[in-house]
Structure formats: structure tokens, C-alpha cells
Amino acid sequence: MNRTIRIMALFVMGFVITLATGELHTTGWGYGVPLPWKTDPAADCPSPFSSGPCPLIVNGSFVYNWFFFVLDVLFYMAIGYGLLLAFRKFKQPSPSSPGA
């Protein structure tokens, strides 16, 4: 398999897995595993009974940390690359096997 195609496939898989984990709510920090790259500003606001409005609400939308998003993609790419190397090593016949 061509190296460029392999890297592109790892990138696509890392990107898709990162998007999928963006729906998982981590412990009070936001959404995303292992780094929270998507936060809900409404969840971080004080109670409506406390004084003052929440300054973070932007039309009720999420706030994204693109640096953490890229780190998550690279994290899942590294996992995929490690699995690919392990699979290739597992599939290669050993030098002492009779059919080699």
C-alpha cells in the first residue's frame, strides 16, 4: 500500500473517530476524548437565579477548541499507525518458518 494513501486513510479514520468522540461528554470539561475540544457555554453558566447573564452564550451554540481537535486527530492517527504496524508484524511469516 502506498505510504501517502496509508497516511490519508489514517487521517480520515482519526478525523471520523474524533468527530464521533465529540459527542461524548467528559467530566465537566466539555465534549471529546481524550481532550475536550467542544464545550457547551450554556452548561458553564451560573444558574438563572444568580445575578448577571452568562457572557459566554453565543446563540446557544458550542465553542470549539481547534488545537485540541487537531491533537485528538493526531492521537487517533498514532493509535491507528501502531495497530497497523502490529498487524503487519503479525502477518509477516517468521524467518524460521519452513515456507519462507
C-alpha positions as CSV (number, residue, x, y, z in Angstrom):
1,M,0.0,0.0,0.0
2,N,1.3,3.4,-0.9
3,R,2.6,5.5,2.0
4,T,0.6,8.6,1.0
5,I,-2.6,6.5,0.8
6,R,-1.9,4.9,4.2
7,I,-1.4,8.3,5.8
8,M,-4.5,9.7,4.2
9,A,-6.5,6.7,5.4
10,L,-5.1,7.2,8.9
11,F,-6.1,10.9,8.8
12,V,-9.6,10.1,7.7
13,M,-10.1,7.5,10.4
14,G,-8.6,9.8,13.0
15,F,-10.9,12.6,11.9
16,V,-14.0,10.5,11.9
17,I,-13.2,9.0,15.3
18,T,-12.5,12.4,16.7
19,L,-15.9,13.7,15.4
20,A,-17.6,10.7,16.9
21,T,-16.0,11.2,20.3
22,G,-17.1,14.8,20.2
23,E,-20.5,13.6,21.2
24,L,-19.2,12.0,24.4
25,H,-19.4,14.4,27.4
26,T,-16.3,14.2,29.6
27,T,-16.2,15.1,33.3
28,G,-17.4,18.6,33.4
29,W,-14.9,19.9,30.8
30,G,-16.8,19.5,27.6
31,Y,-17.1,17.0,24.8
32,G,-14.3,15.0,23.2
33,V,-12.0,12.2,24.2
34,P,-9.1,12.3,25.3
35,L,-9.1,16.1,25.1
36,P,-12.3,18.2,25.4
37,W,-12.4,20.1,22.1
38,K,-16.1,21.1,22.2
39,T,-17.7,22.9,25.1
40,D,-21.2,24.0,25.8
41,P,-21.2,27.5,27.0
42,A,-24.7,27.2,28.5
43,A,-23.5,24.4,30.7
44,D,-20.8,26.5,32.1
45,C,-23.1,29.4,33.0
46,P,-24.3,30.1,36.5
47,S,-27.9,29.3,37.5
48,P,-30.6,31.6,36.0
49,F,-31.4,32.5,39.6
50,S,-28.0,34.0,40.2
51,S,-27.2,37.6,39.4
52,G,-25.9,38.5,35.9
53,P,-26.3,37.0,32.5
54,C,-23.9,34.4,31.1
55,P,-21.4,36.2,28.9
56,L,-20.3,33.1,27.1
57,I,-23.6,32.2,25.3
58,V,-23.3,32.8,21.6
59,N,-26.8,31.9,20.2
60,G,-26.7,28.7,22.3
61,S,-24.0,27.1,20.1
62,F,-20.9,25.1,21.0
63,V,-17.5,26.6,21.4
64,Y,-14.7,24.7,19.7
65,N,-11.0,24.4,20.6
66,W,-9.4,23.6,17.3
67,F,-5.9,23.0,18.8
68,F,-7.4,20.2,21.0
69,F,-9.3,18.9,18.0
70,V,-6.1,18.6,15.9
71,L,-4.3,16.9,18.9
72,D,-7.2,14.4,19.1
73,V,-6.9,13.6,15.4
74,L,-3.2,13.1,15.8
75,F,-3.8,10.9,18.9
76,Y,-6.1,8.6,17.0
77,M,-3.8,8.6,13.9
78,A,-1.0,7.4,16.2
79,I,-3.1,4.6,17.6
80,G,-4.1,3.6,14.1
81,Y,-0.5,3.6,12.9
82,G,0.6,1.5,15.9
83,L,-2.2,-1.0,15.1
84,L,-1.1,-1.1,11.5
85,L,2.5,-1.8,12.4
86,A,1.4,-4.5,14.9
87,F,-0.8,-6.1,12.2
88,R,1.9,-6.1,9.6
89,K,4.4,-7.7,12.1
90,F,1.8,-10.3,13.0
91,K,1.0,-11.1,9.4
92,Q,4.7,-11.4,8.2
93,P,6.0,-15.0,8.4
94,S,8.8,-15.6,10.8
95,P,12.3,-16.2,9.2
96,S,12.4,-19.7,10.7
97,S,9.2,-20.9,9.2
98,P,9.5,-23.7,6.7
99,G,7.7,-21.9,3.8
100,A,9.9,-18.8,3.9
